[in-house]
């Protein structure tokens, strides 16, 4: 599958990804600037991503732990998630 990333400068970068990977892992594998200071254990909000509505609608609800960390994220939107908690599926 292919992930389309909108970068901070507004450009689009497409990267390959595999089912089961987290957005954070895909970002790191392809040098996308997404920090992930806690290493993906839901202990920070540095891997905050903003998803398109159709993608967000297809995901399970965030856990209470993820919601708590999202409250600390800069620029929170209704389609915000933590990249370490978004796992790719065939859908």
Buried (B, 14 or more C-beta within 10 A) or exposed (E): EEBEBEEEEEEEEEBEBEEEBBBBBBBBEBEBEBBBEBEBEBEBBBBBBBBEEEBBEEBEEBEEEBEEBBEEBEEEEEBBBBBBBBBBEEE
